Amino acid sequence: MKNSVGKRAQRVDGLAKVTGCAKFVADLMPGGALCAKILHSPHPHAEIVSIDTTAAEKLPGVKAVICGRDYPLHTGLYHVDQYMFAMEKVRYVGEPVAAVAALDEKTAAQAIDLIKVRYRKLKPNFDPIHGMKKSAPLIHPNLHKYFHVSAINPVPHTNIANHFKIRKGDPDSAFKKSFCIIENRFHVPQIQHVPMETHGAIALAEQTGRITVWSSCQSPFTVRYLMANCFKREIGDIRVIAPYVGGGFGCKAGINIEPITVALALKCPGRHVKLILTREEEMYTVVVRQACHIRIKSGVDRTGRILAQENEYIWDCGAYAGYGVNIVRAAGYSICGAYNIDNLKGDSIGVYTNRPVGSAFRGFGMSEIHWAIEQQMDILAHELGIDPVEFRHINALKPGSHNATGELVTVNTGNIHKCLDQVAADLGWGKKLPKYRALGIALAQKAPAMPNNATSSAVVKFNENGGVELLFSGMEIGQGVMTAMAQICAETLEIPLEKVTVVGLPDTDYSPYEWQTVASRLTFSCGNAVKKAAEDAICQMKIISAGIFKVRADDVVYKNGVFSHKNKSIELVQICMGYQFTDGHTVGGAIVGRGHFTAEGCINCDPDTGYSPKPVANWTFGAQGVDLSVCPETGRITIHKVSCTYDVGKVINPLTIEGQAYGGIVQGMGAGIMEQLIVDEQTGMVKNPSLVDYKIPTALDMPEEMTASFVETAQLDGPFGARGVGEHTMIPTPAAIANAVYHATGVRIMDLPVTPEKILSGMHGLDFDSKDSNAKPEQPVSRSKKKRGRPPLYAKKWDRVKR
Amino acid sequence: MNTVSVTFTINGEKETRQVRTDMTLLKFIRETLLLTGTKEGCGEGECGACTVIMNGKAVHSCMVLAAEIDGADIQTVESLAGSGELDKLQLKFMEHGAVQCGFCTPGMLMTAKALLNSNPNPTKAQIKEAIAGNLCRCTGYKQIIAAIQDSSRGGRK
């Protein structure tokens, strides 16, 4: 019964979610739970002179008040740079300084107001480029003392939390041979994940020493591990239970508010302490997407081949970089996107500032760098008079190419050229369009950014009816992992999908280990573990069957739920709980299959050159195209159509993968044209911490049409050939939009998001409708620098004239 | 602490309760009636996760005081399959892949239900307009709109 993988199966968690039965953390209401509240720093950078909690402690109904001196403990995933509560100083507005647990919300809020903190203000810095200079204030003077994983390279006594370098070939000589050199700068602002469910956690500390945490998290095992380190406990003392998660997009990866609830719970043993963040707190006190300042300089020959490139990414990590340093690393080994460039100088540098904490966000750095890379490719194509699709075909990776780290691309790596052609065909690339309407295209590549030892495991346990309970700890955060795992399990066991019951909401006491639900890694990694667990179960039953048939296990054939040898056969249901002979004696027993998977052969990049023959487990490539019009009076964009194609190796479930594609496109569109977290550089305060002022796409904003298609170049070590795609779908959208806007108006916007104001200002600057060819852009929409004395790109009208 | 007595119908059953005058309908539904299908996404009337049907209209329950519901008829997501059978909307949401993380789903369903009750055959534009106050960060709305359209009278079987 091999018909589960590739089936348009409905979600296994759908029924719980449409009936309102699915429980999220806030829906858990243990009797007598205390309400927790956090006191946040009002300053972006200040010394903490004193904290007086006396009045708060005396308030009736207050059960615990804690601050840094109670728990002077650090946490962090890749770079252990953050205290649970600010200690010597605060580093961003919104940083937790103290917390209370009280009988009810009102009392907790009153107690927060009674905590007196005296600060001595320090000079803040909000600019990572300034932060790299010697004159900048040091945000982490003890950087050199922090523990970090080996793949991270902080620079002691600076604000640089990580510096990843790519040095490939000889860029200097190659630039000299170039026909044309173009250099541009781009900027990506901080944005917010805006999961519909804010962060929440409940902690219970018992007198036995046992700590239990219910958390809205993407990584229950990582939460447990980091918490054990942070509180100096045995891992076994801590139990993390993860109910349904109402959207993560990276913000619930790693560890977040859990230690605060535990610290409070330790002060009131036996009582549950519940902390659910408000929407305002969600917007800037936990994590956001990092900002990035980008410079790309490319040298091309007359045929359009890129000979040399310099890519410089200066990341605004915000106040802490426990997770952000790995985004810096991921951007480093992916430095030039999906292109084959022999001579490369790449620098990805993460810098501390006094902005909100940057962390993982769907795409993990790739959406940010592709904003620049994919516009630069379009700019180069235009400059050479080559069609942007053709230009990408000339330069994109193909079998035999070596990517930025020197890894060889093979026929199994994934086929970006097919994706590009499919998207071009879907959009009708080259078709004639009315004035102010145009197409734009962008490519994407991404690898799962995870430690080389990140591992997944799964358990398949049989029931009396020949069905199974499938256990794993990949978190269902909306992406459909429960359904995909059920399909992989059913396909491998050759049993109907309905026979698989997913026990997918992890409890670290009972569930098999999973590193984290991040990086689009579950279909690949957890999927492999599930497949191996099912294969292990079959193998065990083959051995038992062989004993019954009196043959070697290798001679037993398993097909569609039946073990057989020549004319003898036993059904799965007869053997999965032990095989009973007619006289009553029984062999075998309840079958439990187990599997684990860790990507093989991944090697850390060389710290000086970035070289690695295999820096990551795999790559997923894709392309996205946009058809849009711009209103010349208002600058408003109407997106008519977005088409995307990804080479996913194998589509496990068409229904859920389409959901990932459409959802990613619209989230990418939000980042592309609407979203930006605005920090007031006087006060350090976020000026738009609500859904009123920070707009995300509604049903009225979505593109008029979206299509998604998939190429299936099998990943050799993927389950049924599959590789990940969850994040990739939002990576190329902003750049594709910007490219289309340029084609439609002649305005090139390098500073995300693409707003009507920027478009209009650029259009007026270009003064399209007058004859004045000397008009200059008012907005710094471009800082294009080129050799050979040609005029700046954006003061030219040739693109429109060509039409 | 001021309280008032309110008599209301919740998912078809009549009840009388004392409620605090500062309590929102959302809090009352979740914490007093323990109907946790209705979600809080912002508490400020901006996201729609807390949408319930009050006297036939979709409302943000975080923007209504519990004290206001005297005499009102309230339906939450739990009412949709109250008869023991799933509502057509629930089936179509599953069939079309209109559910991902599921946090916006109850509110989205109640908005859709109120729309179809008042307009059994809405156009795509009317559906978009109706759910514009219900934010979803996962799906990109396409499959939600398809599910609602397919649930309408003119939708395919």
HADDOCK unambig.tbl for C-alpha pairs under 7 A between the chains (distance, minus, plus):
assign (segid A and resid 10 and name CA) (segid B and resid 94 and name CA) 6.15 0.50 0.50
assign (segid A and resid 10 and name CA) (segid B and resid 95 and name CA) 6.10 0.50 0.50
assign (segid A and resid 10 and name CA) (segid B and resid 97 and name CA) 6.97 0.50 0.50
assign (segid A and resid 11 and name CA) (segid B and resid 94 and name CA) 6.94 0.50 0.50
assign (segid A and resid 14 and name CA) (segid B and resid 94 and name CA) 5.78 0.50 0.50
assign (segid A and resid 14 and name CA) (segid B and resid 99 and name CA) 6.61 0.50 0.50
assign (segid A and resid 17 and name CA) (segid B and resid 102 and name CA) 5.26 0.50 0.50
assign (segid A and resid 17 and name CA) (segid B and resid 105 and name CA) 6.86 0.50 0.50
assign (segid A and resid 18 and name CA) (segid B and resid 90 and name CA) 5.66 0.50 0.50
assign (segid A and resid 18 and name CA) (segid B and resid 105 and name CA) 6.34 0.50 0.50
assign (segid A and resid 18 and name CA) (segid B and resid 106 and name CA) 6.39 0.50 0.50
assign (segid A and resid 19 and name CA) (segid B and resid 77 and name CA) 6.41 0.50 0.50
assign (segid A and resid 19 and name CA) (segid B and resid 78 and name CA) 6.10 0.50 0.50
assign (segid A and resid 19 and name CA) (segid B and resid 81 and name CA) 6.92 0.50 0.50
assign (segid A and resid 20 and name CA) (segid B and resid 37 and name CA) 3.91 0.50 0.50
assign (segid A and resid 20 and name CA) (segid B and resid 77 and name CA) 6.12 0.50 0.50
assign (segid A and resid 20 and name CA) (segid B and resid 78 and name CA) 6.27 0.50 0.50
assign (segid A and resid 20 and name CA) (segid B and resid 106 and name CA) 6.09 0.50 0.50
assign (segid A and resid 21 and name CA) (segid B and resid 37 and name CA) 6.24 0.50 0.50
assign (segid A and resid 27 and name CA) (segid B and resid 36 and name CA) 5.64 0.50 0.50
assign (segid A and resid 195 and name CA) (segid B and resid 137 and name CA) 6.38 0.50 0.50
assign (segid A and resid 196 and name CA) (segid B and resid 41 and name CA) 5.50 0.50 0.50
assign (segid A and resid 196 and name CA) (segid B and resid 103 and name CA) 6.38 0.50 0.50
assign (segid A and resid 196 and name CA) (segid B and resid 104 and name CA) 6.78 0.50 0.50
assign (segid A and resid 196 and name CA) (segid B and resid 136 and name CA) 6.97 0.50 0.50
assign (segid A and resid 196 and name CA) (segid B and resid 137 and name CA) 6.65 0.50 0.50
assign (segid A and resid 197 and name CA) (segid B and resid 41 and name CA) 5.66 0.50 0.50
assign (segid A and resid 197 and name CA) (segid B and resid 103 and name CA) 6.51 0.50 0.50
assign (segid A and resid 198 and name CA) (segid B and resid 41 and name CA) 6.90 0.50 0.50
assign (segid A and resid 245 and name CA) (segid B and resid 101 and name CA) 6.57 0.50 0.50
assign (segid A and resid 246 and name CA) (segid B and resid 101 and name CA) 5.04 0.50 0.50
assign (segid A and resid 246 and name CA) (segid B and resid 102 and name CA) 6.43 0.50 0.50
assign (segid A and resid 246 and name CA) (segid B and resid 103 and name CA) 5.00 0.50 0.50
assign (segid A and resid 247 and name CA) (segid B and resid 101 and name CA) 5.51 0.50 0.50
assign (segid A and resid 278 and name CA) (segid B and resid 42 and name CA) 6.77 0.50 0.50
assign (segid A and resid 279 and name CA) (segid B and resid 42 and name CA) 5.07 0.50 0.50
assign (segid A and resid 477 and name CA) (segid B and resid 101 and name CA) 5.35 0.50 0.50
assign (segid A and resid 478 and name CA) (segid B and resid 100 and name CA) 4.01 0.50 0.50
assign (segid A and resid 478 and name CA) (segid B and resid 101 and name CA) 3.51 0.50 0.50
assign (segid A and resid 479 and name CA) (segid B and resid 100 and name CA) 6.28 0.50 0.50
assign (segid A and resid 480 and name CA) (segid B and resid 100 and name CA) 6.96 0.50 0.50
assign (segid A and resid 655 and name CA) (segid B and resid 97 and name CA) 6.13 0.50 0.50
assign (segid A and resid 656 and name CA) (segid B and resid 97 and name CA) 6.52 0.50 0.50
assign (segid A and resid 659 and name CA) (segid B and resid 97 and name CA) 6.69 0.50 0.50
assign (segid A and resid 659 and name CA) (segid B and resid 139 and name CA) 5.79 0.50 0.50
assign (segid A and resid 662 and name CA) (segid B and resid 139 and name CA) 6.27 0.50 0.50
assign (segid A and resid 662 and name CA) (segid B and resid 140 and name CA) 5.26 0.50 0.50
assign (segid A and resid 663 and name CA) (segid B and resid 138 and name CA) 5.10 0.50 0.50
assign (segid A and resid 663 and name CA) (segid B and resid 139 and name CA) 4.13 0.50 0.50
assign (segid A and resid 663 and name CA) (segid B and resid 140 and name CA) 4.04 0.50 0.50
assign (segid A and resid 666 and name CA) (segid B and resid 140 and name CA) 5.05 0.50 0.50
assign (segid A and resid 691 and name CA) (segid B and resid 46 and name CA) 6.18 0.50 0.50
assign (segid A and resid 692 and name CA) (segid B and resid 46 and name CA) 6.77 0.50 0.50
assign (segid A and resid 698 and name CA) (segid B and resid 132 and name CA) 5.44 0.50 0.50
assign (segid A and resid 698 and name CA) (segid B and resid 135 and name CA) 5.90 0.50 0.50
assign (segid A and resid 699 and name CA) (segid B and resid 128 and name CA) 5.31 0.50 0.50
assign (segid A and resid 699 and name CA) (segid B and resid 131 and name CA) 6.57 0.50 0.50
assign (segid A and resid 699 and name CA) (segid B and resid 132 and name CA) 5.15 0.50 0.50
assign (segid A and resid 699 and name CA) (segid B and resid 141 and name CA) 5.91 0.50 0.50
assign (segid A and resid 700 and name CA) (segid B and resid 128 and name CA) 5.78 0.50 0.50
assign (segid A and resid 700 and name CA) (segid B and resid 129 and name CA) 6.67 0.50 0.50
assign (segid A and resid 700 and name CA) (segid B and resid 132 and name CA) 6.02 0.50 0.50
assign (segid A and resid 702 and name CA) (segid B and resid 140 and name CA) 6.99 0.50 0.50
